[in-house]
Amino acid sequence: MAATTAPAPSRSAATSPIVDFVARAWAYLFLLGMVIFFSLTGPGFFSVQNFSNILVTSTLVALMAIGQTYVVITSGIDLSIAWTVGLAAVVSARTMRDLNNGGMPVAPAMAIGVLVGLVVVLIPGFINGLLIGRVKIPPFIATLGMYGIVRGVAFLLTDGQQVVGQLPDAVRDVLRAIGSGSLVYWIPEQGIAWFARPDDLPPAIIRGVAPLLPYPVIITAVVVVIFAFILGRTQFGRHTYAIGGNEDAAMRAGINVKNHIVWIYVLSSFTAGIAGVLYLFRFTSGAPQAGEAALLQSVAAVVIGGTSLFGGEGKISGAVIGALIIGVLQTGLVILNVDAVWQFIVVGIVIIVAVLVNQLQAYLERLKANA
Amino acid sequence: MPNAILECKSVSKHFGGLTALNQVDFHVERGEVVALLGDNGAGKSTLIKCVSGVYKPEHGQVFFEGKEITSQPPSEIRDKGIETIYQDLALAGNLDVGANVFLGKEKKKQLFGFIAVTDDDYMRHEAAQLLARLDIHIPSLKQSLDNLSGGQRQAVAIARAMYWNARLVIMDEPTAALGVPEQRKVLALIRSLRDQGVAIILISHTMSDVMQVSDRIVIMRRGKVAADMMRADATEELIVKHIVGTVEGAA
């Protein structure tokens, strides 16, 4: 078969399998290296509680990075999700509060709240998509405009406050049970417990209880699997790559590029919306600024994960690894008592290194192809 | 013309005050390679775009396989079997050969009976067979097109046209950006395409290409057909004279 690759006759250092492997898997190796480094140097870093905590913390950036990956593959960028997250949290919280105060039982009120939050965020995504796909406004500008609009709307909905006030206690309890809960707990000396932390444990044991499968992590994992599948295996995913690779070719091949772009930005808003609803569950507060700091981290996660800002290349798994790298870095530096400002510097360096390594990898690939 | 696969009758196209095509009659027969020559602005591209549906002629008719296709949208004309391969090839460089051949018309299969996923193995396999028919070998089918040579990419574009059953392929300067060995490969491709019964319109400025692969040569000048001759009757000198308009009695 023509498909069998002949080994290059003269294999220089640049095309050796080890260099090739490192260039390909560097993000995984880097994550592993950091975990080992912080485990050896940071007291308490190597513990189930801490790892579980890092996973939960990373869900926000990871969810935003999922949609952002799709956007960046089509050589766009979505800045507006910085506030879409908060919009979802605020709308959900308000809906839950008002329905419950209006006499609706907690369960349906909360279910509707979640639904409304997720649906409302589709509106800014849809408008982004129309502006970018049909009116041909550059993504940076369109989503920057939407950044301001969504921010303003989110604060309007909290009546100018930092959070949605006066959530009923019954609602708060359920939010906490899910947002801070875990499907499985590890109880020292007693084994595992399902669904909830058992009451009446001695204090010495309570300190050792570790959530093994926090609900936010499970939910995020499900979202990751679904969207990784769509990107990697379906026609929608294939067209996403095609548009990023050569928009003109995609159009001439009969792909409805304009509609596809609309879907991409709706999708980006949607995963940001999930992040926002999850934020509400985790912190029992609908805060407009929930996603503000995470925007640049989500872009960083996408880039660290090997997605090219020029479009056409990228994977969801990469974005997840990128989000975990940022989560480990932040937690590790805190445990080492490094001043918070160093986080920015370190994350910044990692982003630049990531882009350099990805360029190196593309170079190696070309070298190999021409060997 | 009983054997004509494409026939343009008295096609005219104006851009403002400029007459780009002036009542042009043009035809291509089945399995024929027609070289379309002319200086810049002679009307070659305008004629081609009137055939492929990009432009709508103001006057005249275009027939493909006996049926009128004048002014139909490009996608419909392509579905009928006329494929245009532009100079930039319109390929997605980040995707592999199979994905490009099937771009926009991906072959799907059902996962667990209800989830439609792309059938990448099938598409790669079909692409490999096509390329083998064209005598093109690509080291790894999973490689993205960015890692292939210009000639190989041209082959992929041609393979795509073949797969979707094009009976007329329009090629715009197919050898312009290629090195000499690659140019030869592409000319061989054109021949093997014709041998499979596909008609070809070849737009080219490279005289040696034209002399090597074409059956007939049509020369345009100022929006009109200035000459229409069999390759056997043509010399490079005569062609150039027609292009620049120094032949006595020429239109």
Interface residues (C-beta under 8 A of the other chain):
Chain A: M1 A2 A3 T5 A6 R233 T234 Q235 G237 R238 H239 Y241 A242 G244 G245 N246 D248 A249 A250 R252 A253 G254 I255 G312 E313 E365 R366 A369 N370
Chain B: S75 D88 L89 A90 L91 A92 G93 N94 L95 A99 L103 G104 K105 E106 K108 L111 A116 V117 T118 R124 A128 L131 A132 H137 I138 P139 S140 L141 K142 Q143 D146 N147 L148
